[in-house]
Amino acid sequence: MKSFKGVVAAPMSPMTAAGDVDEAAFARVLEFNLQAGIHGFWLAGGSGESIMLDDDENKRLATVAAEVVGDRGLSIMHVGSPTTRRSAAMAEHAASVGVDAICCVPPFFYQRTDEEIVEHYRVVAAAADLPLFAYNLPHMTGVEITVDLMRKIADAVPQLRGLKHSAANFGTMMEFLAMDLDCFIGNCTLLLPALAAGAVGCVDGPPNMAPEVYVEIWNAFHDGDLEHARDAQQRGILARDILIEFGAQRFHSVLKAVVAERIGLDNADPRPPALPLSPQERAHVLAKAAALGLTPVAVNA
């Protein structure tokens, strides 16, 4: 069984000019990250616009990732949706194509009870019979997986392996670690302090755009070179800042523009209603990325 740790990129989902998922471009995004030393992928998460995709599109991303990544890294497929039936079907498919694990936000939109959330996770996990990572993303889902709720999930879901912790309450990570869960911090600006506290790594969108920067943090920390790690972490913060300069709503537009420029994709548009960057915005973003060394690279097929 693979070890769940490292810098795990949350890759963007490229689109064709017609607005469909571009599987060939997605494979290229994965190769770019693998060749930069990324340890794995959190597939079809928030950075991958998963809730903007239909279930069949998400399933195709899982299939492509399983084929491309194979034994070269982790493949953790997000199967979260508002309904247990849909999530379980995507989980079953993810297992059938050979991903390493599944992850899942709690059911959102309606305010569910703890009992409903726990049952949702139980059914979804059973459908895949793979390691399950809870996805704690309260600022987007409206549901926080508290320590108490996580204990209930752990008691009912034997497949629970860990979580991506993207809640603002960073301190609860220590309590999740005390539960013997593999905890990935969901904020790449906290990668270094999270590693020092015992996190197994980081899952976030910026490493998809700047994989070499965050892999450098990981390597320097594990080499015991904290000064180098701090310098790399500061560059990682500057890289993240590029993505949010125009506001959180433009995150996907900026992420796609930079990744497309770096690896030579023809289209960098997000899925509507999100709007692409204007030519002026794109030039500004790419100039800031270049100043950090995030320039075009060759990607071996």
C-alpha positions as CSV (number, residue, x, y, z in Angstrom):
1,M,0.0,0.0,0.0
2,K,1.2,3.5,-0.8
3,S,2.2,5.9,1.9
4,F,-0.1,8.9,2.0
5,K,2.3,11.9,2.4
6,G,4.0,14.6,0.5
7,V,3.1,17.7,-1.6
8,V,-0.1,16.7,-3.3
9,A,-1.3,19.0,-6.1
10,A,-5.0,19.8,-6.7
11,P,-4.8,20.0,-10.5
12,M,-7.0,22.3,-12.6
13,S,-9.3,20.7,-15.2
14,P,-8.5,22.0,-18.6
15,M,-11.3,22.7,-21.1
16,T,-11.4,22.7,-24.9
17,A,-12.4,25.8,-26.8
18,A,-15.8,24.3,-26.9
19,G,-16.0,24.1,-23.2
20,D,-15.6,20.3,-22.7
21,V,-13.1,18.6,-20.5
22,D,-9.8,18.2,-22.4
23,E,-8.4,14.8,-21.3
24,A,-5.2,15.1,-23.3
25,A,-4.5,18.5,-21.7
26,F,-5.3,17.1,-18.3
27,A,-2.8,14.3,-18.8
28,R,-0.2,17.0,-19.7
29,V,-1.0,18.9,-16.5
30,L,-0.3,15.7,-14.5
31,E,2.9,15.0,-16.3
32,F,4.1,18.6,-15.7
33,N,3.6,18.1,-12.0
34,L,5.1,14.6,-11.8
35,Q,8.2,15.7,-13.6
36,A,8.6,18.6,-11.1
37,G,8.6,16.1,-8.2
38,I,5.0,16.4,-7.0
39,H,4.1,13.4,-4.9
40,G,0.5,13.0,-6.0
41,F,-2.8,14.5,-6.9
42,W,-6.1,15.5,-5.2
43,L,-8.2,15.0,-8.2
44,A,-11.4,17.0,-9.1
45,G,-11.3,19.0,-5.9
46,G,-12.1,22.7,-5.5
47,S,-9.2,23.7,-7.8
48,G,-10.4,21.2,-10.3
49,E,-13.9,22.9,-10.6
50,S,-15.5,19.5,-9.6
51,I,-18.9,20.9,-8.8
52,M,-18.9,22.7,-12.2
53,L,-18.4,19.3,-13.9
54,D,-21.0,16.6,-14.4
55,D,-20.5,13.2,-12.8
56,D,-19.3,11.6,-16.1
57,E,-16.7,14.3,-16.5
58,N,-15.4,13.7,-13.0
59,K,-15.3,10.0,-13.8
60,R,-13.2,10.6,-16.9
61,L,-10.7,12.6,-14.9
62,A,-10.4,9.7,-12.5
63,T,-9.7,7.3,-15.5
64,V,-7.1,9.6,-17.0
65,A,-5.3,10.1,-13.7
66,A,-5.2,6.4,-12.9
67,E,-3.6,5.7,-16.3
68,V,-1.2,8.6,-16.2
69,V,-0.1,8.5,-12.6
70,G,0.0,4.8,-11.9
71,D,2.7,4.0,-9.5
72,R,4.5,7.3,-9.9
73,G,2.5,9.1,-7.3
74,L,-0.7,9.2,-5.3
75,S,-4.1,9.5,-6.9
76,I,-6.8,10.6,-4.5
77,M,-10.2,11.1,-6.3
78,H,-12.7,13.6,-5.0
79,V,-16.2,12.1,-5.1
80,G,-18.1,14.7,-3.1
81,S,-21.6,15.8,-4.1
82,P,-24.8,16.9,-2.3
83,T,-26.3,13.4,-2.6
84,T,-25.1,10.0,-1.3
85,R,-26.2,8.2,-4.4
86,R,-24.1,10.3,-6.7
87,S,-21.0,10.3,-4.5
88,A,-21.2,6.5,-4.0
89,A,-21.5,6.0,-7.8
90,M,-18.4,8.1,-8.4
91,A,-16.6,6.3,-5.6
92,E,-17.4,2.9,-7.1
93,H,-16.1,4.1,-10.4
94,A,-12.9,5.6,-8.9
95,A,-12.1,2.2,-7.3
96,S,-12.8,0.4,-10.6
97,V,-10.2,2.4,-12.6
98,G,-7.5,2.0,-10.0
99,V,-7.0,5.2,-8.0
100,D,-5.3,4.9,-4.6
101,A,-8.0,6.5,-2.4
102,I,-11.1,8.7,-2.5
103,C,-11.8,12.0,-0.8
104,C,-15.2,13.6,-0.1
105,V,-16.6,16.8,1.2
106,P,-19.6,16.4,3.5
107,P,-23.0,16.8,1.8
108,F,-23.6,20.5,1.4
109,F,-26.3,23.1,0.7
110,Y,-28.9,21.6,3.1
111,Q,-27.8,21.7,6.7
112,R,-27.4,18.0,7.5
113,T,-27.2,16.5,11.0
114,D,-24.1,14.7,12.2
115,E,-25.9,11.4,11.8
116,E,-26.7,12.1,8.2
117,I,-23.2,13.2,7.5
118,V,-21.7,10.1,9.1
119,E,-24.1,7.8,7.2
120,H,-23.2,9.6,3.9
121,Y,-19.5,8.8,4.5
122,R,-20.2,5.2,5.5
123,V,-22.1,4.5,2.3
124,V,-19.6,6.3,0.1
125,A,-16.6,4.6,1.6
126,A,-18.2,1.2,1.4
127,A,-18.9,1.7,-2.3
128,A,-15.2,2.0,-3.1
129,D,-13.6,0.1,-0.2
130,L,-10.5,2.3,-0.6
131,P,-8.9,4.6,1.9
132,L,-11.1,7.6,2.5
133,F,-10.0,11.1,3.2
134,A,-12.5,13.5,4.6
135,Y,-12.4,17.0,3.0
136,N,-12.8,19.7,5.6
137,L,-13.7,22.8,3.6
138,P,-16.2,24.7,5.7
139,H,-15.8,28.1,4.0
140,M,-17.1,26.6,0.8
141,T,-19.4,23.8,2.0
142,G,-20.9,25.5,5.0
143,V,-20.1,22.4,7.0
144,E,-17.1,22.1,9.4
145,I,-15.9,18.7,10.3
146,T,-15.2,19.3,14.0
147,V,-13.1,17.0,16.1
148,D,-16.3,15.6,17.6
149,L,-17.8,14.9,14.2
150,M,-14.6,13.3,13.0
151,R,-14.7,10.9,15.9
152,K,-18.2,9.9,14.9
153,I,-17.0,9.4,11.3
154,A,-14.0,7.3,12.5
155,D,-16.2,5.1,14.6
156,A,-18.6,4.4,11.7
157,V,-16.2,4.3,8.7
158,P,-13.3,1.8,8.9
159,Q,-11.9,3.0,5.6
160,L,-11.2,6.5,7.1
161,R,-7.5,7.2,6.6
162,G,-7.2,10.9,7.1
163,L,-8.3,14.4,6.0
164,K,-7.5,17.5,4.1
165,H,-7.8,20.2,6.7
166,S,-8.8,23.5,5.1
167,A,-10.6,25.0,8.0
168,A,-9.5,28.3,9.5
169,N,-8.9,26.6,12.9
170,F,-5.4,25.4,12.3
171,G,-5.1,24.2,15.9
172,T,-7.5,21.4,15.5
173,M,-5.0,19.7,13.3
174,M,-3.2,18.5,16.4
175,E,-6.4,16.8,17.7
176,F,-6.9,15.1,14.3
177,L,-3.3,13.9,14.4
178,A,-3.9,12.5,17.9
179,M,-6.7,10.4,16.4
180,D,-4.0,8.7,14.3
181,L,-5.3,10.3,11.1
182,D,-3.1,11.3,8.1
183,C,-3.6,15.1,8.0
184,F,-2.8,17.1,4.9
185,I,-3.0,20.8,5.5
186,G,-5.2,22.4,2.9
187,N,-3.4,25.8,2.8
188,C,0.0,25.8,1.1
189,T,1.1,28.9,2.9
190,L,1.2,26.8,6.0
191,L,3.1,23.9,4.6
192,L,6.2,24.4,6.6
193,P,4.6,25.0,10.0
194,A,2.2,22.1,9.3
195,L,5.1,19.7,8.7
196,A,6.7,20.9,11.9
197,A,3.5,20.1,13.7
198,G,3.3,16.6,12.3
199,A,1.1,16.9,9.1
200,V,1.8,14.4,6.4
201,G,1.9,17.1,3.8
202,C,-0.1,19.6,1.9
203,V,-3.0,19.5,-0.6
204,D,-3.7,22.7,-2.5
205,G,-4.2,24.3,-5.9
206,P,-1.1,26.5,-6.0
207,P,1.3,23.5,-6.1
208,N,-0.3,22.6,-9.5
209,M,0.9,26.0,-10.8
210,A,4.3,26.1,-9.0
211,P,5.1,22.5,-8.1
212,E,8.9,23.1,-7.9
213,V,8.5,25.7,-5.2
214,Y,6.4,23.5,-2.8
215,V,8.5,20.4,-3.5
216,E,11.5,22.6,-2.5
217,I,9.9,23.3,0.9
218,W,9.3,19.6,1.4
219,N,12.8,18.6,0.5
220,A,14.5,21.3,2.5
221,F,12.4,20.5,5.6
222,H,13.2,16.8,5.4
223,D,16.9,17.6,4.8
224,G,16.9,19.6,8.0
225,D,17.7,22.8,6.2
226,L,15.1,25.1,7.9
227,E,16.5,28.3,6.6
228,H,16.2,27.0,3.0
229,A,12.7,25.8,3.8
230,R,11.6,29.2,5.2
231,D,13.0,30.9,2.0
232,A,11.1,28.5,-0.2
233,Q,7.9,28.9,1.9
234,Q,8.1,32.7,1.4
235,R,8.2,32.1,-2.4
236,G,5.3,29.8,-2.0
237,I,3.3,32.5,-0.3
238,L,4.1,34.9,-3.2
239,A,3.0,32.3,-5.7
240,R,-0.3,31.8,-3.9
241,D,-0.8,35.6,-3.8
242,I,-0.8,35.7,-7.6
243,L,-3.8,33.5,-7.5
244,I,-5.9,35.7,-5.3
245,E,-4.9,39.2,-6.4
246,F,-8.1,39.6,-8.4
247,G,-10.3,38.0,-5.7
248,A,-11.2,34.5,-4.8
249,Q,-13.8,34.4,-7.7
250,R,-10.9,34.7,-10.2
251,F,-8.8,31.9,-8.7
252,H,-9.5,29.4,-11.5
253,S,-9.0,31.9,-14.2
254,V,-5.6,32.8,-12.9
255,L,-4.6,29.2,-12.1
256,K,-5.5,28.1,-15.6
257,A,-3.8,31.0,-17.3
258,V,-0.5,30.4,-15.5
259,V,-0.5,26.6,-16.0
260,A,-1.5,27.0,-19.7
261,E,1.4,29.4,-20.2
262,R,3.9,27.1,-18.4
263,I,3.1,23.9,-20.4
264,G,1.8,25.3,-23.7
265,L,-2.0,24.6,-23.5
266,D,-4.1,26.3,-26.2
267,N,-7.0,27.2,-23.9
268,A,-7.0,28.6,-20.4
269,D,-10.7,29.4,-19.9
270,P,-12.6,28.3,-16.8
271,R,-16.1,26.9,-17.0
272,P,-18.8,29.5,-17.1
273,P,-20.1,31.4,-15.3
274,A,-16.5,32.1,-14.4
275,L,-14.9,34.5,-16.8
276,P,-11.4,34.2,-18.3
277,L,-8.8,36.9,-17.7
278,S,-8.8,39.9,-19.9
279,P,-5.6,40.3,-22.1
280,Q,-4.4,43.0,-19.7
281,E,-5.0,40.9,-16.6
282,R,-3.4,37.9,-18.2
283,A,-0.3,39.9,-19.1
284,H,-0.1,41.2,-15.5
285,V,-0.4,37.7,-14.0
286,L,2.1,36.1,-16.3
287,A,4.6,38.8,-15.6
288,K,4.3,38.3,-11.9
289,A,4.6,34.5,-12.4
290,A,7.7,35.0,-14.5
291,A,9.3,37.2,-11.9
292,L,9.0,34.2,-9.5
293,G,10.6,31.9,-12.0
294,L,7.3,30.3,-13.1
295,T,8.1,30.3,-16.7
296,P,7.4,27.8,-19.6
297,V,8.9,24.3,-19.3
298,A,9.2,21.3,-21.5
299,V,6.9,18.5,-20.6
300,N,7.8,15.0,-21.8
301,A,4.9,13.0,-23.0
